[in-house]
């Protein structure tokens, strides 16, 4: 395949950043497709290029710190790169369109580059933008329709649509990040009648954990509790205090456990004790009806059945090891989760292996990007 340039406004090798892990996964997938791949991104405030040439990866610093905002520096640097380098394909993570971006797209198009842009979440989360980002989206609204002159198609994760910014649109799922490919199959279990629901996230509005906390309150207040059910929330974020308040107001603090952010062995230990994973339950807040969250990929890889609140690309509604609940604000029944998970316990080891295999076969970035570029993934 022709040479490829991958562009992402993210920091090189920030292992704690989910965006970087995704971009790194895409870079590795592209390296398995082409012998010549350049990734242009940030490293602190510098602009860097990670180049793959015939099996060798090298990092090159393109531009040092500057008083100019680094986004402007990034796109001006890319424009200079294009003066001396021509690419067959470009894969660009949506940058919020402005005049600097359009200048680069025009240059690529004149070079004969086939351009694909990825929008990670569609519709765009414009309603949650504040400050400088809100202003950037205002500029975007002026500029983005010009993309159709240069871009071959936009690939996106989210609600079904045929066109975006006047460009052909192709719906894709999220792939498996490289950081997760080596994760241990932890499986799932019920120990001494104790069911543990586990959620690992930054606790933002689209996670919707209040639905589950209220469900726990109804479960325990009913007096009919065939199992001890706890919800373990791992991580921090703007909605953490609200979740704590809901648990306290409903007198179920003992059953909603906040661990804070965990990693390494401590996080692994929590997964080892898990019965059911919890995906995003509040994507309706973002106007999303079809999603593709990284957390469900992790549950699949680890072999943990999960509950989720929005249709997922690549996961059918009747997938036997996942429970789809309504994509709205309704309280989630704990008994429905127990009825879902208990029949699976007897074959837990076999089910976990099947989930892991399914994840690797269906959600590899190489498979996804080969479909984007319409090439044979076995080639």
Steps between C-alpha positions, in 0.01 A plus 500: 500500500615860436663710770268628773505802728310477829425829676373532857494788747618286789822461699754235404531209745258629766403151618231634734316665210232289336522710181872434469451127554246499218728698266794273580280199419404657168865576423602139562209376288600730213861376527370149437324629186767729352883506501504878536297669775554840664318604817504873578395607850619679814775422749444741787492830304718377215381364167636152421483242226512128574603333174476135400721414204545137394472360851692774684333760724671832567389817676587839352447835669352731236462818703581614854295693753340817372303792639240435231215261603620147429205409278596777258863390514399139433305575182755748368770239557296238315461742209879531483537120510269474199727722294761222491288188559206358312271236648257265337267514799436723801309392811417800718341498844239778502682817609208751513525664159656844455680686223840342580348153468329589173831625360659159572204309354522707182875431473450126548225493240721680249770239569256225406460371856180310579378647830297323766397689815380325815242651736529297824155602629208602282298717541771741611486591868454869425244551777758417770772728361613796708751781472758466224349175375160665458666772291684234297171329418361833381790527253444135408138574409626753247774279355391139507278499191811574293634154594295339226733655241795302633392203713412165343291395800447547870495194722324536830374328814142584587152548357437380145534762228591498131688829489692726739611851394385408149744205490418132461477348850594147608406364841779307679537338842774576750785255482699340780779723636850352496514563875226239551608224262710329766241525776438184696168319459373562851160338450208549736370341817247511785667437836282394795192657344680831453451669160746776417420755229815682385525830310832660404470851362552873538140537624353746253140571403487230231583220746160532667587300812220671694265258321675206662536662842125568507442143388705376797294718732175348369649151526603533865193694609274231352614252767525224238875464452608153382864617474731760646560743213766770511592761241870585492578830326868529408631839392431868553321770307247784516202278587664305781364722777150487354513119501615505862210728593243275331639197686494688832150642449373145434685344796696253287850637558619155610413360157643775278877495535726777369862393467643801319727448201679164504766340283729198494438222752230690690292541186571141399378376840170685453452338160583159645204530740253641246170340403361752249662793320315830465522694174370847419138543610444866416595548136147631438625820670724553197224421253665167412297197397790288371836492677827310508665544837849382590378366833281234337806387302690459824221294655494280190876449513493420872204267455263688730130514399375856515199729512490797262251771409538571129517286188861419408647453155610140461298375797153371417210581732463130578871435568467244782774636725387863516182656638367800306282731710290793369692806384323743731494616862291211637616315810675171424360190668756305701284187470528523121880495537483199734270318257752576224818391678400195707434268202850578370696413814517123443682544165696811602841379383374398156301823465798717595716334235227549238467871588876551473515330160203702374666828602827420323329383182242778468673807640861499380607839360662327203166347401317831547752710307523250217124540459541879509761492223320214322795259497538132592595465871672169420723660240 
